[in-house]
Amino acid sequence: MTIRPIPLATWPTPLEPALRLAAELRLDELWLKRDDLTGLGGGGNKVRKLQYTCAEAVKAGATRVVTTGAPQSNHARLTAAAAARLGLGCTLVLAGDPPPAARGNLILDELAGATVVWAGAEPVAEVAARQPGHVIPFGGTSAFSAQGYVDCARELLAQLPDLDLVVVAAGSGGTMAGLVAALGPERVLGVDVGAVPDIRATVAGLLDGMGRPVGPAALRIDHTQVGDGYATLAPAARAAVELAARTEGLFLDPTYTGRALAGLTAARPGGKVVFVHTGGLPGLFGHPAFAG
């Protein structure tokens, strides 16, 4: 059965030079792949995956989709937006208990009409399995949806054919897997954000499922930016968020792109470097370190 992705956004996303940030980091050349400008629901990388996962749901005859995430999940927000666009119901199973007040992505989840179920002390996957509807996996990530970042890599090669390195946050693994599948492991640096216990094995498993196996040891992954854990704000990530804003007027999020830029700062690679801005701005307003 052939399932074609459902168009949900504006492609290709822009590729922009970051001259002042490159100078600050003493890089030869730095470009920004603006996947925060995908258009749907506040933008972000998850739209590329949702074009595939929502196509699966529609093909299966679903009238409601269910997915999981952290309280400020960008994937949850964009799933709610995609469901609204397609006329589907949406249930978001979020980890932990509800906060005293909705902030950041939670406000947008509600605006898009999603039903939010709080998992409390239970694993979110178990709670999600009890909800009626077509389940979209954590982060929207599967070997099938990772094709969305093969699409992104093809855009990049059309925009900057002689790129040397792409730097991206590695959360649930699908974004990095798709880039590696198209560009090869030597041209992709993933920065682990601590979203899964073993990101190296996760990405390698996705590549196997895509029919493009790469040994885990061959993957370029920076594990040094996790700090005290996924839900915390690492000092280097905060510094990176401030640096991007003050050199380029570019707003990153504290969980993914902040860590990714911190990883790029630590690596200081040569050549033509592309930083993938995967979005997440609404989460900045929901993070206690920034929300006040």
Number of C-alpha atoms within 10 A of each C-alpha: 4 6 12 11 18 16 14 20 17 13 15 18 17 18 18 14 15 18 15 14 20 19 13 12 16 14 18 14 19 26 21 18 25 20 24 23 20 23 15 18 21 18 24 23 24 29 29 27 25 28 21 24 28 27 18 21 19 17 13 10 10 16 16 18 25 27 26 29 20 20 27 26 24 29 26 32 31 25 33 29 26 24 22 17 13 14 11 19 19 28 26 28 27 25 22 16 12 15 9 6 8 15 19 21 26 23 15 20 26 14 13 20 15 24 15 19 19 20 20 14 9 11 14 22 18 11 17 24 14 9 17 14 19 23 21 21 17 18 24 30 25 23 19 18 27 28 25 26 23 22 16 23 19 16 18 22 13 11 15 15 10 12 18 17 20 26 27 28 27 28 23 24 29 28 30 30 35 27 28 28 23 19 20 15 22 13 18 24 25 29 28 27 27 23 19 15 9 12 23 22 16 18 28 23 21 25 25 16 14 18 11 16 15 19 14 17 11 12 22 17 22 21 16 14 24 22 17 10 13 19 17 16 20 21 15 21 26 20 15 24 23 16 21 19 13 13 15 14 10 16 20 29 23 28 28 25 28 30 33 33 28 22 26 24 17 14 12 14 18 13 14 16 25 26 23 23 26 26 23 29 21 22 24 21 17 20 21 12 12 11 11 7
